[in-house]
Amino acid sequence: MQARKRSLMAPEPNNTVLLIEESPTLRYALERLLRGSGFAVSAVESFTAGLERLATAPGGAGIAVAVIGWPVHTRPEADELFTLLEEPGLAALPVLIMVNDPEPATRAWVVRRSHTAMLDWRLHTEAVATINTLRSAREAGEGDLEPPLADQGGTRVLFVDDSPSVRAYYRRLLSGQRYRLEMAANVDEGFDKARSQPFDIAIIDYFMPGENGDVLCRWLRDDPATRHVTTAIFTSTYLDQVIQDSLNAGAAECMFKDEHDALFLARVAAMSRSVAGRKSIDAERQRLQSILNSVGEGVYGVDAEGRITFVNPAARLILGYDENRELLGQSAHELFHYADQDGKPIAPLSGLLQSSYGGRQILRSWETCFWTREGSSVPIECTVYPLYMGREQQGSVVAFRDISERKSLEERLLWQATHDALTELFNRRYFEEQLEAECQWQQRQKTTSALLYLDLDHFKYINDTEGHAAGDALLIQVGQRLLERLRRTDTLARLGGDEFAILLRNIEPAELHAASEAFRGAVSEQDFSYHGKSFKVRASIGAAVIDAATPSPGEALAEADIACHVAKQQGGNRSHVYDPHDRHKDLMDRELGWSNRLREALRGDDFLLHYQPILPLGGFSAARFDELPDGNLWNWFVGQPAACSVCFEVLLRLRGPHGEAIAPDNFIPTAERFYLMPEIDEWVLRHALLKLAELNRVFRKACFSINVSGHTLCNRDWPTRVQRLIGEHGVEPGCVTFEVTETAAICDMGAARRAIDRIRDLGCRFSLDDFGTGFSSFSQMKQLPVDYIKIDGMFVQAMATDPIDQAMVTSMNDIAHCLGRETVAEYVNTREILQLLIACGVDHAQGHYIARPLEDPAAVGDE
């Protein structure tokens, strides 16, 4: 029986929203909003996953609405998804597009597709109302039902007369005009029928047994259920008193039984038109009231003095009121915008909102706060419009929205922009802003502050032997120890990796060494325990004074970093204060000189790119070695018919003062120390893609392998920059491979993996460089989703004379192949090494035997 009852009930409405948004922060904010409004949310983090979800839901089955964040850049999988949504099977699925800055293409797609709406992310709190509107519009347009036929005669008429013959005559007369009729013989019967059935017009005989017709007119007028009925007295006696009593009782007409039928029908038709006009006005008023009530924003009206004249349910809900009567007639200023967000009272005449009431100007997007009935503040954004009745201004209309979610999202985004995600300390960007402000302050105040640069000793050993989780735990613990020692006026930040910086305000130079030692002691006073093992924690600290003589924030940071470098050279676990006159001055000057030189090279495009060919070994066999030249194997290779594609590693050089090319070993350590690698890597990528686009017009297909540092890979903006630059140069992503260099410098392996995944989603590939060195090569090969393994040259270059190196290369190649990676061997400088690599099954090779680095790869085929 219960099953039968359920089968007879209407099916429960589908309430599932498919949410497709790549940004975790935006996806979290919108998912939370939708779930809080009663929706079931199926959230996916990529367009590929969205395609898979729609593919399992033919015709959008099980999905009420799809909410999609429009991509910033064109993506193949995004284009495929939007194309799928325009196909007949999904054309009726309501879609809400969320955008940041809508472009013409976005607007065109939204306009072209039915059941589609667009909403700015900054107004994401309106998503619920927009989704409900989309669903209502779809439900109103579904099905094959014909529109209901208009009522025959439309107007419902109650005819009251005690004479059966009169009732019969006028029944025939009015029915012939297709009015919908109901007859009554007396006042009581007429009133009962009027209360139980809907009527538009009542035609009432004046003289009847019992009560006269004017009594029924008065009853109908005074009863809320019937006061809308238009009444007319119908009599055969023309007496002034009858007419006066009827009109006083509420009758709209007095009609006489001896009138010509045509005149009688004309009077009834006039009343019918009046009823239709009133119904139209009432319907429009009800429609506008329904719109006002259903608007997701709060709306209220005020007169010129600021007294509330109307209010919608959304406004009451935000302000915490149950009934309109609690608000109507009250001063809006005194009720809910009497103070700022800190509770400081706002005088009526000085408040911008109160001043705008009754004004002729529109106040747009004004952010302030309203106070609820319970006394809590709500951040809101409001717009004030002047309200006109005809040509006369009748006050103002205020539309406002609760922006608590938006403010919370803004605060979260601001926190992410200024804090390190792992330690929750300030990040490098925020610290550099504070350092710059402090240097400017010192120029004016002539006092002294200090900068401490802290680097953990032997952090790499713990990170490599115990894993990155242990390294992360140590960094968090060190951050907390430093925080406990920090003064309220000081600033602590994690710069990246195992490097921290502390800005000490208002400290005398003589106190600096003791302060540094205090922080060093805080770090080392307790061992670090992890999974039953205990490790000594040591740190080297470099300190630099900041005063009016400090040239720039960059110089202050450089001085502290160099002092830290000196402390490490002296054995570590110590502090060193920067002194331009001590014996380390030459070293310091050299480091500073390189950093300044690199910054000038970035500004003046003084870097160079060279290109070393990478040879595929798949087509080689021992039988062909007699055909190979003694040197410059690359020119021979590109001349072969099977050479349909060519690959190069992009190598960075610095242009010297006389035009010579300076090798990267001379300047990369300084670039890493001064955090210049992200800028250098972007310079390399931009110029390499420009060259690759040119090269692809020479060869059928060319590929570049581009080095990227650990600092750059952990930069959250790097994937977006890669996507933008590839799009700008029109390069096929599959032609670009990124070599992950200096993997020990990767400060956050989780962030690096996410960045690699995002860039691989574009179609690019990754290579793990220098494989076989350090403690963590094999763990990195498992953790990082790379496509190629580059076997370090220290094993390759001695293969022909050292059987151990040959065995190492063979083992590394076999392991890489077991994990589905291809291998690349470096430092292939002789024919014998190449033969051994082919015998081992290595996939690719590069080195001087194949070709030296080239200044212009496009010219190689012509030599």
N, C-alpha and C positions, 0 to 999 in steps of 0.2 A: 504493500500500500504506500509506504514512504517513497519507494522508487517511482510509483505511478504519479504521486504528487509532484515529485521533482521534475518528472518528464513534462507535466502540464505547465510548469512555471516557465516564465521567460528566461532565456539563457542569461547568465551573468555577463555584463559588458566586458569586452577585452580592455584591460587596463595596463598593458605592457608597453613600455617605451624602449625602443632600441636606440642607445646612445653611442655615437661613434665620434670620439674626440681623442687626439693624440696627446695633448697636454695633460699630465696627471693632475695638475692643480685645477685647471678649468673643468676637467672631467669630474673631479671630486666635488667641486662646488655645485655643479649642475645636478649631479646624481643625488647629492644630499637634499637639494631643494625639491626635486621631483619625488623622492621617497617620502619627504616630509609632507607632501601634498597628496599622498595616498597612491602614487603610481608604483607599479612594479617596474624595475629598471634592469635592462640587460645591457651592460656597458662593455664596449670593446675598445682597444687602444690603437687600432690601426684600420686603414681602409681595407686591407686584405682580409682581416678578420670580419669586417662588416660585410664584405662580399660573400664570405663563407656563410655567415648567419642568414643573409637574405636568400642564398641558394637553398638553404634547408627550410625555407618558409615560402612555398609557392603562393604567388598572389599576395604576399604579405601576411599569410595566415599566422595568427598568434601575436601579431604586432599591431598595436593601435596607432602608433605614431613613430616615425624615425626622426631623431634629432641628431644633426650632423654638423660638426665644426668644419667650415670651409677651409681648405688648405691654403697656406700662404703662397706656396709655389705649386706650379703644375706638376702632378704626379701621375704616372700611368695607371696605378691601381685606383686613384681617386677618380680619374676620368672614366675608368671602366665602371665604377660604382654609380656615378651620376648618369652614365649612359643606360645602365640597367634600370635605374629608377624611372626612365622615360619610356621603357618598353611597356606594351599593353598589360602584361601580367602584373606590373607594380604601379601603373599610372594612377590608380585610385588610392594608393597608400599616402596618407597625410605626411608631409615632410616639413620640418622646421630647420632652416639653415641658420647657424650661429656664425657671425662674422665679426672681425675687428674693424677693418676699413673696407666696406664693400666696393668692389670694382665693377665696371660696366658688364663684364662677363658674368659675374655673380648675379647681378640684377636681371640680366637677360635670361639666365637659366630659371630663376625664380618666377619671372613673369611668364615664361614660355610653358612651364609645367603647371598643371592644375593641382589643386589641393596642396599648395606650397606657400610657405611664409618665410620671411627673413627677419632676424632680430640681432641687434648689436650686442656683443658680449657685455658691454658696460650696462646694459639694461636686462641682464640675464634673469633678474627676479620676475620679469614679466613673462617668462617662458610658460609658466603654468596656465595663465590666462590665454596666451596665444595657442597653446596646445588644445585647450578646451574649445576655443573658437574653431580651430581646424576640424576637430572631431564633430562638432555640432553641424558645421557646414556640410561635411561628408554625409552625416546621417540624414540631413534634410534632403540631400540630393539622391539618396540611394533608393532602390526598389523600382517597381513597375506600376505603382499605384497611379491612377488617374487623379487629377485635382478634383476636389469635391464640387458638385454642382451647386450653383447658387440657389437659395430657397425660392420657390415659386411665390412671387409676390413679395418675398423678403421681409416685409413689415408684418409683425404680429399684432392683431387688433382684437381687443376685448370689447364686445358690444353688449351693453346692459340695458334692458327694457322689459317692463312687466307684461307687455302685450305679445302673445305668441305670433300673431299675424305680422306685427311690425318686425319682429325678429326674423321671421321667415322671409319677408320681403327684402330686408337689407342683407340677409345672408346671401340671397341670390345676386343682389346688386354688387356687393363687395367681392364675392367669390368670382364674379365675372371679371373683376380687375386683378384677380389672382392674389388678393390679400390672404393671409393665413388667419382664420377667424376662430374665435371661441365665444359662445353665447352665455349670458347669465340673466336670470329673471328678476333679481333684486340686489340691493346694496350688499347684504351679507354674502350672498353667493358670489357676487362680483369680486369682493375683497378677498375671499378665500382663494378664488382662482388666480387672482393677481399675485398673491403671496406664494402660490405653489407652482406657477408657470411664468416664464419670461414673456412680457408684453412690451410693445413699443408705444402703442396708442390705446387709450380707453375712451370709447364714445358712450356717454351715460345719459339716459333719460332723466330729466329733472324731477317730474312728478311721478312717484312710485309709492305703492303701499309701504307702510313702515317709515323708513328714512328716505329723504329726497336725495337726488343725485349729487347735490353739492357736498353732502356729508361724505360720500364715497370719494369725491375729489380731494377733500381735506385729509381723509385717512391715507389715501395713496401718497399725498404730498408729504405727510409727516412720518411715514414709515420708511426707515432707511432702505428696506428691501425693495420698495416700490417707488421711491421718490423720482426715479429717472423716467417714469411713464408720463407721456404727454397726454393730458386729459382734455376732453371736449364735452360740453353739455349739449344735449339734443332734446329740443322741446317743441311743442306745437303752440306755445303761448309766448307772445312777445311782450314781456313785462320788464321794466327797468330794474325792479328789485331782483327778479330772477337772474338777469344778466350780471348785476352787481354782486349778488351772493355767489354766483358761479366763479366769476373772476377773482373774488376775494378768497375763494376756496382753493385756487390754484389752477383753474381751467385756463387753457390757452386759447380756446375757441368757444363760441356759442353758435350752434347750428339749428336750423328750424326745419321741422318735418314737412312744411309746405313748400320748401324750396325745390327748385327743379333738380332732378337727379344729377344733371351735369354739374350744377353749382356745388352740390353736396360732395360729389366725387373730386371736384377741384380742390375743395377745402381739405379733404382727407389726403389728397396727393401732396398738398403744400405741407401738411403736418408730417407726411412720410419723408419728404425731402429734408425737412428740418431735423427729423430723427436721424436720417442718414448722415447729414452734416455733423450732427453732434457725435454720432458713433465714430465718424472718421477722426474728429478732433480727439475724442477719448482714446481711440486706438493709437493715434500718434503720440498722445501724452503717455499712454501706457508703454508704448515702444521706447520712447525716450527715457522713461523711468526705469524700464528693464535694462536698457543700455547702461544707464547711470549706476544701477544696482549691480550689474555684472562686470563693470570695469574693475580690473585688478588694482588700479590706483585708487587712493583716497581722493574724494572730491567733495568740496563744500563751497557754499556761496555765502557772501557777506554783503551787507549794505555799505553805504559810504562811511559809516561810523565803525565798521568792523564787527557788527552783530551777525550771528550766523542765521541764514535764511533757509538753507537746505543742506543736507548731508547724506552721503551714500553709505551703504553697509561697510564697504572696505575702509572708509575713514573711521567709522565707529569701532571696527575691529582693531585697527592700528592704535587708536587712542584709548581703547578699553572701555567703551560705553555700550550699554545694552539697548537703550531706547533713543530715538531722535529727540524726544521732548527734553532729555537731559542736556542737549546742545542747542536746540533752536532758541533764538532770542538772546543767547549769551554772547559775551565778548570773546572772540577767538583769542585775542591777546591774553586776556586774563585767565582763560581756560587752559590753553596748552602751548603758547609760545611766549611766556612771560619771562623766561630766563635762558641763558646760553647753556652749552653742554656741561659747563663746570658748575652750573647752578647760580651763576651771577645774574641778578635781576636785570632785565632790559626795560628801560623806560619806554612807555608807549610812543612818545614822539621821536625817540631815537631809533626805534626798531624799523628796519627796512621793510619788513613784511607788513606791519601795521600801516606804515606810510604809503604803501602801494595800494591799499584798499581804497576804492573810489577814484583812483588815478586813471589816466587814459593810456599810460604806457604799459607794455607787457614786460613782466619780470620773468626771465627765463632761467631755468636750471639753477635756482638759488639753493645752496646747501646750508641747512641750519639744523636745529633739533626741535622736536615737539615733545611735550611732557604728557605722559599718560595719566589716566585717572588715578592710578596707584602711585604716581610720583616718580616713575622712572623715565629717563630720557631716551628718545628714539632718533637716531640720525635720519634725516629725510632730505629729499631733493624735491623742490616744488616750483611750479610755474603759476603766475597770477595773470589772468586775462580780465580785461574790463567786460562787464556784462551790460548789453544794450537791450532795451525793450523798445522796438521801433527805433527812433533816433535819440532816445533819452537814456543816459547811463543810469543803471539801477544797482550799482555796486560792482562786485568782482566775483569771479569764479577761480577757485584755487584747486589745482590738481597736484597731488603729492604722492610720493612713494617712499616706503621704508627701504633705506639703503644699508641696513645693518649687514646683510650678506656681502654687499659690494665692499663696504668698508673693511669687513673681516678679510675678504679676499685680497684687498689692496695691502692690508697690514701683513698678510702672509707672504705676498709677493715681495714686499719691501724687506721683510725678514730674510727671505731667500736671497735677495740681491745683496744683502750686507753681511750675511753670516755663512760660516763654513758648515756644511750639512753634517759632517761627521762629529766634530767637537762642539758644535753650536757656539763657538767663539766667533768674534768678528772675522771677516775675510780680508784678503789683501786689498781689494778695492776700497772697502770702507776705511781700512787702516791708512792707506795712502791719502785719502781725503782728509782724515784727521791730522796726518803728518803735515800736509800742505797748510792746513789752517793754523797749526801750531807754529810753523816756520814764519808765517805772516804775522802772527801774534808777537813773536819774539822780535821781529823787525820794529814793532811799535813800542813794546814794553821794556826792551833792553834787560830782560831777565834770562834765566837759563833753564832749559829742560834737557832731557836725555832720551836716547833711543837705544834699546837693547835688542840685539839680534841673537836668538838662541837656536842652536842646532844640536840635536841629540847625537851622542857618540854611539857608534855600533848599532844604530837602528836597523840598518840593512841586514845585519846578521839575524836579528830576531825576526824581522819580516820574512826573510828567505827561509829560515830553518823551521819556524813555527807556523808560517802562513800569514796571509794578509789580515785574517781575522785577529790574530794576536797583535800585529802591528797597529791595527785600528784601535784595539782596546788600550794599548800603551799610549797612543796619542791622546785618547780621551782622558786617561788618567793623568797624564802630564798637564793637559789643559786645566783640569780641576785643581791640581796642586798649585799651578801658577795663579789661578783665580783666587785661591785662599790667601795668597801673599799680596795680592793687588790692593792698592789704595783706591778709594772711591773716585779720585780724580784721574787715575791712570787708565790706559787703554791697552788691552791684550788682544792679539789676533793670531790666527794661524795663516801663514803666508802660503803654505803648500808643502807637501811632503812631510818631513819632520822638522820644519822650520817655523819658529814662532817669533813674534816681535812684540815689544812692550814699549809704550810711550809713557815716560815718567815726566810729569809736569812739575815745575817749580822744585828743582833739585839742584843743589850746589855741586860743581865739578868735583870738589873734594870728597863728596859723599857717594860718588858714582860707583867706584870699585866695590865699596861695601854693599851697596844696593844690589849690584850684579851678583856678588857672592851669596847674598841672601836668597835670591831667586834660584841660583844654581843649587844651593843647599836644599831648597824646597823640592827640587826635582829629584835629587839623589838621596834624600833622607830615608826613603823606603824602597825596598826591592819591588820589582814587578813580578807578580805570580800569575802563571797561566797554565792550566791543566796539570797542576802538580809540580811544575817547574818554576824555579826562581831565577830572576835575572837582575843584575846590577843595572841601575839606570844612571847614566852619566850625561852631562851636557856641557857644551862649550858655548860661551857667551861673549859676544863682541859688543862694546858700548861706545857711543859717540855723543858728544855734547852738542846740543842745539842752542844756538844763541844768535845774536844779530849778525854775526860773521858767517853763519851757515849760508852757503850760496843758494841752495835749493833743496827741496825734499829729497830729490834723487841722490844728491851728494851725501845727505845725511844717512840715507839708507845704504849707500855704497860704503861709506866709512865704517858703519857698524858691521856690515857684512864682511868687510876686509879684516876688521879687528877679530871677528869670529873665526875667520880663516887662519889668522895668525895664532889664535888660541888652540886651534886644532893642530897646527904645525908644531906647536910646543908640547904636544902630547895629549891634548884634550882634557876634559874635566877641569876646566879653569876659565877664568874671565880675563879679558884683555880690553883695556880702554884705548881707543884710537889716539895716536900721537903722531902728528906729521913729522916730528923731528927725531923719532927713534930709528933704529937700524932697519926697520921694515918699511921705511918710506919708499924705497925703490919698488918693492913689491906692490905696495898700495897704489903708487902712481901708475904702475904698469896695468894693474887691474882697472883703475879708473879710466886710464887712457883707452883701453879696449872697449869699455862700456860706452864711452862717449863716441868712439869711432863707429861702433855698431849702430848707435842711434843716428849718427850722421849718414851712414850707409843706407838706412831705411828711408830717411828723408830724401836722399839724393839718388836712389836707385843704383848704389855702388856695389851691388852684389852681382855675381855672374852665375850662370847655370852651365854645367857640362853634362854630357850624356854618355853613359857607358852601356854598350849593347849587352843584352842578355840572350844567350843562344839556347834555343830548344834542342835537346839531345835525342828526342824521340825517333828521328829519322836516321840516326847514325848507326853504323855497324863496324865491326873490326875490319871487315873486308874493304871498306871504303877509305881506310886511313892512308893508304898509299896515294890517294887522289888529293889529299888535303895539302894546302900550302904550308910552308914553314912558319909563316907569321901572317898577321892581319887576316885571320880566318873569317872575319865578319864580311869583308868585301866579297869573298868567295861565296859566302852563304846567301847574301841578298841577291846574288846573280843567279841562283838556282831557281828553276821554274816552280818548285814546291814552296818557296818562301813567300807565302801569301800574307804574312803579318810579321812585324818587327817589334821588339820590346827594348826599352832602355831604362836604366836607373838614372834618376835625376840627381846630380851631385852639386852641392852648393860650394861656391868659392867667393872670396872677398877681393874686390879690385884693390890692388896696392897703389901706393902713391905714384909709381912709375908704370902703371898699367898691368903689372904682373898679377897672377892669380894666387891668392893666399889660401892654403888648405884649411878646412874647417877645424882641424885639431887645434889650431892656434886661437880660435875665437869662440867655439861652441861652449867650452866650459864657462867662460865669462858670461855668455848669453844665457846659459842655464842659471847661473848664480844671480844674475840681475833680472831674471824673469822676462827676458826679451824673446824667448823662443816662440811664443804664440804669434807675435808680430812677424818674426822672421819666417815661420812656417806659412803664414798667410801670404807673404810676399812670394815665397817659392811656389805655392800652389797657383797663385794668380798668373805668374809668368810662365809656369810650366804648362798650364792649360792653354794659354795663348799660343805657345810653341806647338803643343799637341794638335790644336786645331789647324795650324799651318801644315804640320807634318802629314796629317791625314789627307791632304790634297796631293801629296807626293807618292806615299805608299798606299796600297789598298787598305791596310789597317795598321795603325801603330798604337802601342800601349806604353804608358809611363808608370814607373814605380817610384813613388815620391815619399821621402822620409818625413815622419811626423814625431815630435818629441812627446814624452810622457806628460809634461805640463800642458801642452796643447790639447792632447787627447782628453784630459780631465776637464777642460774648459767646456762648460755646458753650451756655449754658443757655437762651438766648432762644427757640429753636424749641419747647423743651419747655414753657416758660411760656406761649407763645402757644397751644399745643394744650390745655394745662390750663385756661386762662381761657376759651377758646372753648367747651370742653366744659361748664364750670361755668355759663355763661350761656345755653347752648342756642342759640347763634347759628349760622346756616348759614355755613360758612367762605367760600363764594362771595360773601357780602355784605361781606367785609372786604378792602380793598386797603391795602397798606403803601407809603408814599412814602419812598423812600430819599433822605434829605436830607444835605447836607454830605458828599458822596461823597469829598472829599479827606481826611476824617477816618477813612475805612475803613482800618484798619491792616493788614488781611490780606485781599486781594481773594479769595483762594481760600477762606478761612473764610466770607466774606460770601456767596460764590456757593453754598457748601454749605448755609448757613443759609437762603438764599432757596429753594433746591431743596427742602429739608425742609418749609418752610412752604407752598410751592406744592403739595407733595404732599398737604397737608391740604385743599386746595381754595381757599386764599387767592390773591390776585393782588398784583402789585407794579407800582409806578410810579417812573420815574426823574425826580426833581424838578430844577428849574432848568436844564433842558437848553439848551445853547448857550453856557454860560459856562465859562471855564477852558480848559485845554489838552486835557483828557482826556474831554470829553463824548462824543465819537464812539467812543472806545475803550471807555468804560464801557457805552455802549449795546450794544456787541458782547459784552462780557465778562459783563455782568449779565443774567440771564434774566428781564427785566421784561416786563410786558404793556402798559404805557402809558408814553408820553413826555410830560412836562409842559414845554411851551415856555416859556422864561423870560419874565417880564413885561416886561423891559427892551426886548425886541423887539416885543411885542404892543401896548403902550400908545401907541406912536408910529406904528403902521402907517398910520393915516389921513393922516398928513402927511409921512411919510418913505418913499419908494419902496424904499430899501435895506433898511429893516426889513421891509417887506412881502415883498421878495424872499427875505430870510433865513427868514421864517416859512414861506413856500411851500416853500423848499428843505428845511428841517428836517422839515416835514410829509411831503414826498415820500419822504425817506430813511427816516423811521420806518415809513411804509406799505410800503416795499420790504422792510423787515425783519420785517414782520408785526405791528408795534405800532400801537395806537391812540394818538391825540394829544389832549392837553388844553391849551387856551390859558388863561393867567392874565391878570389885569388887564384884563378886558373891561369898560370903563367907559362906552362909548358905543354907540349903535345902528350907527354907521358901522363901527366895529371889528368888530362882530358880522357885518355884511354881508360884509366882506372875508374874515373867517375862513370863513364858509360858502362863499364863492367859491373859497377855497384848498382846501377839502375837509377842514378840521379837524373832528375827531369830537366834541369836547366843549369847553365853555367855562365859565369862572367869572369873576366880577368884579362891581363895584358896579352896573353896568347890569342885571345879572340879579338880584342880591340881595346886600345887605350881610350880613356874618356875623350869625347869629341865635343868641340865647341858648337858645331852645327850638325845635328844628326841627319838633316835632310840632304846633305851633300855626300853622305857616305857611299851611296850607290853610284856616284859618278867617278869615284877614284879608280 
